[in-house]
Amino acid sequence: MPCGCSSTTTTLILTAGEPAPESVTPAERTAKPRTVTAPDSREGGRWEGAMDKAIEAAAAVRHLTSPNPWVGCVVIAPDGSAFTGATSPPGGPHAERHALTSAGAAAQGATLITTLEPCDHRGRTGPCTDAIIEAGIRRAVIAVLDPDPAVSGAGVARLQSEGVEVQVGVRQAEVERQLLAYLHHRRTGRPWMVAKLAASIDGRTAAPDGTSQWITSLEARTDAHRLRAFSDAVIVGAGTVRADDPSLTVRHWTPPGGRVWSDGREPNGVVQPRRVVVGSAARGARIHPCLQWEGPLDDLVVRLGADGATQALIEGGPAAAGAFVRAGLVDSFVVYLAPALFGGDDGAPILSGPGAQSIHDIVRGSITAVERLGPDVRIDVAVTDAA
Ligand SMILES: NC(=O)c1ccc[n+]([C@@H]2O[C@H](COP(=O)([O-])OP(=O)(O)OC[C@H]3O[C@@H](n4cnc5c(N)ncnc54)[C@H](OP(=O)(O)O)[C@@H]3O)[C@@H](O)[C@H]2O)c1
């Protein structure tokens, strides 16, 4: 099983001269006003190639580290050799420690490039700042400051106080996108709430006779399982449990290095999300063990956040998803649309219950991604401002 505790050595070709991002992140605004050096266009551009490698390393452990952030790190030694690390599952070393261990003596006088501000506090592992200082790192290049109250600028301040040169903001926008759920959780205490909707292009999810499998393709359903693997909790309504008896486990998506089973068993290397039913599930339903929630939906979101969920996925059905939308509890939608039409208004809708009564009340968002998945299309729509 892949543990995510990756540390590798690569030779990196660095490109210079690309303009660096100049905007100030909300994380920077909330951090203590310390002297954080924004990269000038030449210096920032110098490290963008290495930051891209760090982003790539972080992407490979996206499904393993929550509630901790999925972070990637690259150490560039004075001779140009590069050492990469990514965060281990909770309790294991952070990305910086993996990269430094891999670099060994080559870290002396090196530059450390990391997607998130290093921690300066003792959790289950020691402070990464200690490891960076002890290794003799000369310069730290950071994409995004960590809004976690236990970090929040303290990592940068500690490094600077020990004479490490610090730059913040390289590939900031990309990393804010990659760490969206984590940053939202640390800023608000709530998980980033994603509603998954799968429908025909006329917005229907089932025929009048109840048949619905499958409107979307295997490619879209595999992608939806990846979305589950990236979520700490998966939520469905009691109606879906009664109708479909779903197991809601990650099965069709296998992480890099994970083992694929031909009989549909859960793949190795996946942390299965917590399963939640709004309402109750009959004894013997496949969704057990699960959290059965009878209270207000907002309290459920607060509860999941307090339990450490950085992202929760609402998987329907139409009544439960509609209730979350009406309560204003959805931060973004992932919509899978199949090139098919039911052609009338007697099929099941994508959301049910009373909707906007006026055009002034419709929920508006912005498209953040569009992707072809086999014959289908995936559209990501953000409702909540990521900042
Ligand atoms: N195409 C898709 O993407 C997709 C995804 C999921 C499901 N589905 C289909 O959707 C159908 C089921 O959908 P559905 O709309 O009948 O049921 P649902 O949305 O799955 O569940 C609704 C039930 O959830 C419980 N509930 C608890 N709190 C609620 C709240 N605040 N708001 C709304 N419901 C709450 C209620 O259960 P009680 O009645 O027990 O009180 C309610 O009847 C199935 O046929 C399934 O196949 C399609």
The ligand as an SDF file (V2000), in Angstrom:
LIG
                    3D

 48 52  0  0  0  0  0  0  0  0999 V2000
  -28.4900   10.6440  -10.2400 N   0  0  0  0  0  0  0  0  0  0  0  0
  -27.9230   10.8380   -9.0960 C   0  0  0  0  0  0  0  0  0  0  0  0
  -26.8750   11.4510   -9.0430 O   0  0  0  0  0  0  0  0  0  0  0  0
  -28.5440   10.3070   -7.8300 C   0  0  0  0  0  0  0  0  0  0  0  0
  -27.8160   10.3660   -6.6440 C   0  0  0  0  0  0  0  0  0  0  0  0
  -28.4150    9.9080   -5.4810 C   0  0  0  0  0  0  0  0  0  0  0  0
  -29.6800    9.3880   -5.5130 C   0  0  0  0  0  0  0  0  0  0  0  0
  -30.3770    9.3200   -6.6620 N   0  0  0  0  0  0  0  0  0  0  0  0
  -31.7320    8.7750   -6.6990 C   0  0  0  0  0  0  0  0  0  0  0  0
  -32.5240    9.5980   -5.8750 O   0  0  0  0  0  0  0  0  0  0  0  0
  -33.6150    8.8340   -5.3890 C   0  0  0  0  0  0  0  0  0  0  0  0
  -33.8130    9.1660   -3.9200 C   0  0  0  0  0  0  0  0  0  0  0  0
  -33.9310   10.5630   -3.7830 O   0  0  0  0  0  0  0  0  0  0  0  0
  -35.0090   11.2190   -2.8350 P   0  0  0  0  0  0  0  0  0  0  0  0
  -35.0600   12.6420   -3.1930 O   0  0  0  0  0  0  0  0  0  0  0  0
  -36.2340   10.4070   -2.8570 O   0  0  0  0  0  0  0  0  0  0  0  0
  -34.3990   10.9650   -1.3930 O   0  0  0  0  0  0  0  0  0  0  0  0
  -33.0620   11.5200   -0.7090 P   0  0  0  0  0  0  0  0  0  0  0  0
  -32.8080   12.8980   -1.1090 O   0  0  0  0  0  0  0  0  0  0  0  0
  -31.9920   10.5150   -0.8950 O   0  0  0  0  0  0  0  0  0  0  0  0
  -33.4810   11.4290    0.8110 O   0  0  0  0  0  0  0  0  0  0  0  0
  -34.5310   12.2120    1.2760 C   0  0  0  0  0  0  0  0  0  0  0  0
  -34.8260   11.7630    2.6730 C   0  0  0  0  0  0  0  0  0  0  0  0
  -33.7690   12.2030    3.5240 O   0  0  0  0  0  0  0  0  0  0  0  0
  -34.2770   12.3870    4.8370 C   0  0  0  0  0  0  0  0  0  0  0  0
  -33.9570   13.7260    5.3210 N   0  0  0  0  0  0  0  0  0  0  0  0
  -33.5030   14.0290    6.5610 C   0  0  0  0  0  0  0  0  0  0  0  0
  -33.3250   15.3290    6.7030 N   0  0  0  0  0  0  0  0  0  0  0  0
  -33.6570   15.8900    5.5160 C   0  0  0  0  0  0  0  0  0  0  0  0
  -33.6880   17.2140    5.0710 C   0  0  0  0  0  0  0  0  0  0  0  0
  -33.2810   18.2370    5.8380 N   0  0  0  0  0  0  0  0  0  0  0  0
  -34.0880   17.4590    3.8190 N   0  0  0  0  0  0  0  0  0  0  0  0
  -34.4530   16.4490    2.9970 C   0  0  0  0  0  0  0  0  0  0  0  0
  -34.4470   15.1610    3.3750 N   0  0  0  0  0  0  0  0  0  0  0  0
  -34.0430   14.8820    4.6390 C   0  0  0  0  0  0  0  0  0  0  0  0
  -35.7750   12.1720    4.7310 C   0  0  0  0  0  0  0  0  0  0  0  0
  -35.9290   10.8320    5.1170 O   0  0  0  0  0  0  0  0  0  0  0  0
  -37.2480   10.2700    5.8370 P   0  0  0  0  0  0  0  0  0  0  0  0
  -38.2580   10.2440    4.7550 O   0  0  0  0  0  0  0  0  0  0  0  0
  -36.8190    8.9360    6.2940 O   0  0  0  0  0  0  0  0  0  0  0  0
  -37.5400   11.2310    6.9230 O   0  0  0  0  0  0  0  0  0  0  0  0
  -36.0720   12.3480    3.2640 C   0  0  0  0  0  0  0  0  0  0  0  0
  -37.1960   11.6580    2.8530 O   0  0  0  0  0  0  0  0  0  0  0  0
  -33.2680    7.4000   -5.6290 C   0  0  0  0  0  0  0  0  0  0  0  0
  -34.0800    6.8970   -6.6440 O   0  0  0  0  0  0  0  0  0  0  0  0
  -31.8500    7.4120   -6.0810 C   0  0  0  0  0  0  0  0  0  0  0  0
  -31.5710    6.4140   -7.0390 O   0  0  0  0  0  0  0  0  0  0  0  0
  -29.8240    9.7750   -7.8260 C   0  0  0  0  0  0  0  0  0  0  0  0
  1  2  1  0
  2  3  2  0
  2  4  1  0
  4  5  1  0
  4 48  2  0
  5  6  2  0
  6  7  1  0
  7  8  2  0
  8  9  1  0
  8 48  1  0
  9 10  1  0
  9 46  1  0
 10 11  1  0
 11 12  1  0
 11 44  1  0
 12 13  1  0
 13 14  1  0
 14 15  2  0
 14 16  1  0
 14 17  1  0
 17 18  1  0
 18 19  2  0
 18 20  1  0
 18 21  1  0
 21 22  1  0
 22 23  1  0
 23 24  1  0
 23 42  1  0
 24 25  1  0
 25 26  1  0
 25 36  1  0
 26 27  1  0
 26 35  1  0
 27 28  2  0
 28 29  1  0
 29 30  1  0
 29 35  2  0
 30 31  1  0
 30 32  2  0
 32 33  1  0
 33 34  2  0
 34 35  1  0
 36 37  1  0
 36 42  1  0
 37 38  1  0
 38 39  2  0
 38 40  1  0
 38 41  1  0
 42 43  1  0
 44 45  1  0
 44 46  1  0
 46 47  1  0
M  CHG  2   8   1  16  -1
M  END
$$$$
